[in-house]
Amino acid sequence: MSATDAADARTKDGEPTLDRSVTLFQITLYGLGSMLGAGIYGLIGQAAGQLGSAVWMAFVVSMIAAMLTGLSYANVVSRHPKAGGAAYVTQRAYGIPLLSYVVGLAVVCSGLTSIATQSNVVAASLQKLLGLTAVPIWVLAFGFLLIIAGILLRGIKESMWFNVMCTIIEASGLLLVIAVSVSYWGSNPLMEFPPEASHNGEVGTIAVLVMQGAVLTFFSFIGFEDMLNVSEECKDASRNVPLAIVLAMIGATVIYMAVAISAVSVMHYSELPKELALVEVVKRAAPWFPPVILSVVTIFAVSNTALVNWIMGSRLLYGMSKQGLMPQALGKVHPTRRTPHVAILTLLAIVAVLSLLGDIKALAQATVLLLLTVFTAVNIALVILKRRPEEKPGQFEVPIIVPILGAIICATLIVVRMFQEGGLAAPAIAFGLIALIAVLYFVTGAGQDQERLQRFIEQDEAAAEA
């Protein structure tokens, strides 16, 4: 350990700090892995059902829409590379501890539902793949959670290298789809819309279809929240994390577009199933390829999603503890492994219970609404900070119109999601969660430790000066 690393390892009070060891390569793949989830295997079929063979256009439009918020996050992290970034920047902009608390726990809730869902998906996949029908799903799910928790407790280096491995495997699965399909490119037109749109060919109708497809695919690009919360463990975070956000989103867009073109080239868009469409594409393009390999790729993709969300959630709880918004114990760092071990184990206990509930689809849909609300709040927070003369700019700054447009798009998506199929169940659960978080805030007395918050802000400003 160098003298600089030794100095970084402990605070002035002698407390251990997080391990600042994550490189640009690792944080880029971390973001890419967060975006390239197993969901793309089904998403292509759903989007093609709405948009026809022009499904690739949806990914272009949704990337542009998501990039606005991604750039806002890049701007935020260049100014304040902190664990618990969304909660911290919200507090700094609005100065309302309750709002910061709601924002932070809303993001944590989205991570918890994702981890619990993925644990059951992995368990079911392993049971089918290995023929473990005698082993209950909950046993396999809990075993999976213990393995992921062990990796996280071991250290950020180990967690990042596991993520690199998973990301390469899941990206390889998508590159395989492209490789076996590229000879089919040009077989079908790439601007063929469903009959209801192509019947009259009205530009307005087509534009509406593209926007609907973009709404569906927008969520394929929202890994920037995960990246923000590990910024405190990144080398030269003010430079590397903004660059990684942009690189990851561009990389995901190129892969998604190529996969979409491959899918509608191998099969007519009307033939693509809504579930596991890419599996059918590979069967058609390469019948000799063992389908079990794609099942293994899916397991790694799902595992990666759980890992990324767990890292994000634990760092967010850690950061909120440092701000005085959560119990002080959650801000503890292991002296040798330099991980927020208390936060990691706390999340293990919660997701273990959630995984036993089985189908939590409605809860997961509700947390998507919460996440969009957080994105809106962060975009507006950046506008406020940019207009504040005493706030110092970071290494990566965007024009103020970027967070304004990002906030408008996210707010619009909230309205769209609230009135989609599925009724009012998801909005009702979302409002219920916000109310529950607010009650928890007052019951626990969170946000009362203003001394801890002030100390945290002073440390941030001192780091910025350095």
C-alpha positions in Angstrom: 0.0 0.0 0.0 1.4 3.4 -1.0 1.5 6.4 1.3 -1.4 7.9 -0.5 -3.5 4.7 -0.2 -2.6 4.5 3.5 -3.8 8.1 4.0 -7.0 7.3 2.1 -7.6 4.2 4.2 -8.6 6.1 7.3 -10.3 9.4 8.2 -8.9 12.0 10.5 -10.8 10.2 13.3 -8.9 7.0 12.6 -12.0 5.3 11.1 -11.5 3.0 8.1 -12.8 4.3 4.7 -14.0 2.7 1.6 -11.3 1.2 -0.7 -10.7 3.7 -3.6 -9.4 1.1 -6.1 -12.0 0.9 -8.9 -10.5 1.8 -12.3 -12.1 3.4 -15.4 -12.2 0.0 -17.1 -14.0 -1.6 -14.1 -16.5 1.2 -13.6 -17.4 1.3 -17.3 -18.1 -2.5 -17.4 -20.0 -2.0 -14.1 -22.3 0.4 -15.8 -22.5 -1.7 -19.0 -23.3 -4.8 -16.9 -26.0 -2.9 -15.1 -27.7 -2.0 -18.4 -27.2 -5.3 -20.2 -29.5 -7.4 -18.1 -31.3 -10.6 -19.0 -34.4 -8.5 -19.6 -33.2 -7.7 -23.2 -34.0 -11.3 -24.2 -37.7 -10.6 -23.7 -37.7 -6.9 -24.3 -36.9 -7.2 -28.1 -40.1 -9.2 -28.7 -42.3 -6.8 -26.7 -40.8 -3.7 -28.5 -41.1 -5.4 -31.9 -44.8 -6.1 -31.2 -45.3 -2.3 -30.8 -42.9 -0.9 -33.4 -42.4 -3.7 -36.0 -39.0 -4.1 -37.6 -38.2 -0.5 -36.8 -37.6 -1.6 -33.2 -34.0 -0.4 -33.4 -35.3 3.2 -33.6 -36.8 2.8 -30.1 -33.3 2.2 -28.7 -31.9 5.3 -30.4 -34.7 7.5 -29.1 -34.6 6.0 -25.6 -30.9 6.3 -25.4 -31.1 10.0 -26.2 -33.8 10.5 -23.6 -31.9 8.5 -20.9 -28.6 10.2 -21.8 -30.0 13.5 -20.7 -30.4 12.2 -17.1 -27.2 10.2 -17.5 -25.3 13.4 -18.3 -26.9 15.1 -15.3 -25.6 12.3 -13.1 -22.2 12.6 -14.7 -22.3 16.3 -13.9 -23.3 15.5 -10.3 -20.6 12.9 -9.7 -17.9 15.2 -11.1 -18.9 17.7 -8.4 -19.7 15.3 -5.6 -18.3 11.8 -6.0 -20.0 10.4 -2.9 -21.6 7.1 -1.9 -25.3 8.0 -1.4 -24.9 10.5 -4.1 -28.6 11.0 -5.0 -29.5 11.6 -1.3 -26.5 13.8 -0.8 -27.1 16.1 -3.8 -30.8 16.3 -3.0 -29.9 17.5 0.5 -27.4 19.9 -0.8 -29.8 21.4 -3.3 -33.1 21.5 -1.3 -31.9 21.4 2.3 -34.8 19.2 3.3 -33.7 16.1 5.2 -37.1 14.4 4.8 -36.9 14.7 1.0 -33.3 13.4 1.0 -34.4 10.4 3.1 -37.3 9.6 0.8 -35.0 9.9 -2.3 -32.4 7.6 -0.8 -34.7 4.9 0.5 -36.7 5.0 -2.8 -33.5 4.0 -4.7 -32.8 1.4 -2.0 -36.3 -0.1 -2.4 -35.8 -0.4 -6.2 -32.6 -2.3 -5.6 -34.2 -4.6 -2.9 -37.0 -5.7 -5.2 -34.6 -6.3 -8.0 -32.3 -8.4 -5.9 -35.2 -10.5 -4.5 -36.6 -11.0 -7.9 -33.3 -12.0 -9.4 -32.6 -14.5 -6.6 -35.8 -16.4 -7.5 -35.0 -16.2 -11.2 -31.5 -17.7 -10.6 -33.0 -20.4 -8.3 -35.6 -21.4 -10.8 -33.0 -21.5 -13.6 -30.6 -23.6 -11.6 -33.4 -26.0 -10.5 -34.3 -26.6 -14.2 -30.8 -26.6 -15.5 -29.3 -29.0 -12.9 -32.5 -31.0 -12.4 -32.7 -30.1 -8.7 -36.4 -30.5 -8.5 -36.1 -32.0 -5.0 -34.6 -28.8 -3.7 -37.1 -26.0 -2.8 -36.7 -22.7 -4.7 -36.3 -20.7 -1.5 -33.3 -22.8 -0.5 -31.5 -22.2 -3.8 -32.5 -18.5 -3.7 -31.0 -18.1 -0.2 -27.9 -20.0 -1.2 -27.5 -17.6 -4.1 -27.9 -14.6 -1.8 -25.3 -15.9 0.6 -22.8 -16.3 -2.3 -23.4 -12.7 -3.5 -23.1 -11.4 0.1 -19.8 -13.3 0.5 -18.4 -11.6 -2.6 -19.5 -8.2 -1.5 -18.1 -8.7 2.0 -14.8 -9.9 0.6 -14.1 -6.5 -1.0 -14.8 -4.0 -3.8 -11.9 -5.4 -5.9 -13.4 -8.9 -5.8 -16.9 -7.6 -6.4 -15.7 -5.6 -9.4 -13.8 -8.5 -11.0 -16.8 -10.7 -10.5 -18.9 -8.0 -12.2 -16.3 -7.8 -15.1 -16.6 -11.6 -15.6 -20.4 -11.5 -15.6 -20.6 -8.5 -17.9 -18.2 -10.2 -20.4 -20.3 -13.4 -20.3 -23.7 -11.6 -20.7 -22.3 -9.3 -23.5 -20.9 -12.4 -25.2 -24.4 -13.9 -25.3 -25.7 -10.8 -27.1 -22.6 -10.7 -29.4 -23.4 -14.4 -30.2 -26.9 -13.4 -31.3 -25.3 -10.8 -33.6 -22.6 -13.1 -34.9 -25.0 -15.9 -36.0 -27.5 -13.4 -37.4 -25.3 -11.0 -39.4 -25.6 -13.1 -42.6 -29.4 -12.5 -42.4 -29.0 -8.7 -42.3 -30.9 -7.2 -45.2 -33.4 -10.1 -45.4 -36.3 -8.0 -44.0 -36.9 -4.3 -44.3 -36.0 -2.3 -41.2 -38.7 0.3 -41.5 -41.8 -2.0 -41.6 -44.4 -0.9 -39.0 -47.4 -2.8 -37.7 -50.5 -2.7 -39.9 -52.3 0.0 -37.9 -49.4 2.4 -38.5 -48.3 1.4 -42.0 -51.9 1.4 -43.3 -52.1 5.1 -43.7 -48.3 5.9 -43.2 -49.0 9.0 -41.3 -45.8 10.5 -39.8 -47.7 11.4 -36.6 -48.8 7.8 -36.0 -45.3 6.5 -36.6 -43.8 9.1 -34.3 -46.3 8.0 -31.5 -45.3 4.3 -32.1 -41.6 5.2 -31.8 -42.2 7.1 -28.6 -44.2 4.2 -27.1 -41.3 1.9 -28.0 -38.8 4.3 -26.5 -40.8 4.3 -23.2 -40.5 0.5 -23.1 -36.8 0.5 -23.8 -35.8 3.6 -21.7 -35.3 1.4 -18.7 -32.5 -0.5 -20.5 -30.2 2.5 -20.0 -30.6 3.4 -16.3 -27.4 2.1 -14.8 -26.1 5.6 -14.0 -27.7 5.5 -10.5 -25.6 2.4 -9.7 -22.5 4.0 -11.0 -23.0 7.2 -8.9 -23.1 5.2 -5.7 -19.7 3.6 -6.1 -18.0 6.8 -7.1 -16.4 7.1 -3.6 -14.5 3.9 -4.4 -13.3 5.0 -7.9 -9.8 6.3 -8.7 -10.1 9.9 -10.0 -13.9 9.7 -9.7 -14.6 13.2 -10.9 -13.1 12.3 -14.3 -13.5 8.6 -14.6 -17.2 8.1 -13.5 -18.6 10.7 -15.9 -16.6 9.2 -18.8 -17.7 5.7 -17.8 -21.4 6.7 -17.8 -21.1 8.0 -21.4 -19.0 5.1 -22.6 -21.4 2.5 -21.0 -24.5 4.1 -22.5 -22.9 4.3 -26.0 -21.7 0.7 -25.7 -25.2 -0.5 -24.6 -26.8 1.4 -27.5 -24.6 -0.1 -30.2 -25.2 -3.6 -28.8 -28.9 -3.1 -28.4 -29.3 -1.7 -32.0 -27.3 -4.5 -33.5 -29.3 -7.1 -31.5 -32.6 -5.5 -32.6 -31.6 -5.5 -36.3 -30.4 -9.1 -35.9 -33.7 -10.3 -34.4 -36.0 -8.8 -37.1 -33.6 -9.9 -39.8 -33.6 -13.6 -38.8 -37.4 -13.6 -38.1 -40.2 -11.4 -39.3 -41.1 -9.1 -36.4 -44.6 -10.6 -36.2 -43.0 -14.0 -35.5 -40.9 -12.9 -32.5 -42.3 -14.2 -29.2 -42.8 -11.7 -26.4 -40.8 -13.9 -24.0 -37.2 -15.1 -24.7 -37.3 -13.8 -28.3 -33.5 -13.9 -28.7 -33.5 -17.6 -27.7 -35.8 -18.3 -30.7 -33.6 -16.1 -32.9 -30.5 -18.2 -32.1 -32.5 -21.5 -32.6 -33.5 -20.3 -36.1 -30.1 -18.8 -37.1 -27.9 -21.4 -35.5 -29.9 -24.6 -34.8 -26.6 -26.4 -34.1 -25.9 -24.1 -31.1 -26.6 -25.7 -27.7 -29.5 -23.7 -26.1 -28.2 -24.6 -22.6 -25.4 -22.1 -23.1 -27.9 -19.3 -23.4 -29.5 -20.5 -20.2 -26.1 -20.3 -18.4 -25.5 -16.8 -19.9 -28.9 -15.7 -18.5 -28.0 -16.9 -15.1 -24.8 -14.8 -15.1 -26.7 -11.8 -16.4 -29.3 -12.1 -13.7 -26.6 -12.6 -11.0 -24.8 -9.5 -12.3 -28.0 -7.5 -11.9 -28.4 -8.6 -8.3 -24.7 -7.9 -7.5 -24.8 -4.4 -9.0 -28.0 -3.5 -7.1 -26.6 -4.9 -3.8 -23.5 -2.8 -4.2 -25.6 0.2 -5.0 -27.9 -0.3 -2.1 -25.2 -0.9 0.5 -23.2 2.2 -0.6 -26.4 4.3 -0.5 -27.2 3.2 3.1 -23.5 3.9 4.0 -23.6 7.4 2.4 -27.0 8.2 4.1 -25.5 7.1 7.4 -22.6 9.5 7.0 -25.2 12.3 6.3 -27.0 11.5 9.6 -30.1 10.1 7.7 -29.6 6.5 8.8 -28.3 4.8 11.9 -24.6 5.3 12.5 -23.9 1.6 12.4 -24.7 1.5 8.7 -21.8 3.8 8.1 -19.3 1.3 9.6 -16.5 0.1 7.3 -14.7 -3.2 7.9 -11.1 -2.4 9.0 -9.4 -4.9 6.7 -11.8 -5.6 3.8 -12.9 -1.9 3.7 -16.5 -2.7 2.8 -19.7 -1.3 4.5 -20.3 -4.7 6.0 -23.1 -3.7 8.3 -25.1 -2.3 5.4 -24.4 -5.3 3.3 -25.6 -7.7 6.0 -28.7 -5.5 6.7 -29.7 -5.8 3.0 -29.1 -9.6 3.1 -31.7 -9.9 5.9 -34.2 -7.8 4.0 -33.9 -9.4 0.6 -34.0 -12.9 2.2 -37.4 -12.1 3.5 -38.5 -10.5 0.2 -37.4 -13.5 -1.8 -39.7 -15.7 0.2 -42.7 -13.6 -0.9 -42.4 -15.1 -4.4 -44.0 -12.9 -7.1 -43.4 -9.2 -6.2 -44.0 -7.9 -9.8 -46.4 -5.2 -8.6 -43.8 -4.0 -6.0 -41.1 -4.0 -8.7 -43.3 -1.9 -11.0 -44.0 0.5 -8.1 -40.3 1.0 -7.4 -39.8 1.9 -11.1 -42.1 4.9 -10.5 -40.1 5.8 -7.4 -36.9 5.6 -9.4 -38.3 8.0 -12.1 -39.3 10.3 -9.3 -35.7 10.2 -8.0 -34.3 11.0 -11.5 -36.7 14.0 -11.7 -35.6 15.2 -8.2 -31.9 14.9 -9.1 -32.2 16.7 -12.4 -34.0 19.6 -10.7 -31.4 19.5 -7.9 -28.6 20.0 -10.5 -30.5 23.0 -12.0 -30.7 24.5 -8.5 -27.0 23.9 -7.8 -25.9 25.3 -11.2 -27.8 28.5 -10.4 -26.2 28.8 -7.0 -23.1 31.1 -7.3 -21.1 29.6 -4.4 -21.3 26.1 -5.8 -18.1 25.1 -7.5 -18.2 23.4 -11.0 -16.8 20.0 -11.5 -14.5 18.6 -14.2 -17.6 17.6 -16.3 -20.3 20.3 -16.7 -23.3 20.2 -19.0 -25.5 23.2 -20.1 -28.4 23.8 -17.7 -30.9 22.8 -20.5 -29.7 19.2 -20.1 -31.1 18.6 -16.5 -34.2 20.7 -17.4 -35.0 18.4 -20.3 -34.0 15.3 -18.3 -36.5 16.3 -15.6 -39.3 16.9 -18.1 -38.7 13.5 -19.8 -38.7 11.6 -16.4 -41.8 13.5 -15.2 -43.5 12.6 -18.5 -42.6 8.9 -18.1 -44.1 8.9 -14.6 -47.4 10.0 -16.0 -47.1 7.4 -18.9 -46.3 4.6 -16.5 -49.1 5.5 -14.1 -51.7 5.0 -16.9 -50.2 1.9 -18.6 -51.9 -1.5 -18.4 -52.1 -2.9 -14.9 -54.4 -0.3 -13.4 -53.6 1.7 -10.4 -51.9 -1.0 -8.4 -48.3 0.1 -9.0 -49.0 3.9 -8.4 -50.9 3.0 -5.2 -48.0 0.9 -3.9 -45.6 3.6 -4.9 -47.5 6.3 -2.9 -47.8 3.8 -0.1 -44.1 3.2 0.0 -43.4 7.0 0.1 -45.9 7.4 3.0 -44.2 4.5 4.8 -40.7 6.0 4.3 -42.0 9.3 5.6 -43.5 7.7 8.7 -40.2 5.8 9.2 -38.3 9.1 9.0 -40.3 10.6 11.9 -40.4 7.4 14.0 -36.7 6.9 13.8 -35.8 10.5 14.2 -33.7 10.5 11.1 -32.1 13.7 9.9 -31.8 15.1 13.5 -28.0 14.7 13.6 -27.2 17.9 11.9 -23.6 17.8 13.2 -22.9 14.6 11.2 -24.4 16.1 8.1 -22.3 19.3 8.5 -19.2 17.2 9.0 -20.0 15.2 5.9 -20.4 18.4 3.8 -17.2 19.9 5.1 -15.3 16.7 4.2 -16.7 16.9 0.7 -15.7 20.5 0.3 -12.2 19.8 1.7 -11.8 16.9 -0.8 -13.0 19.2 -3.6 -10.4 21.8 -2.6 -7.7 19.1 -2.6 
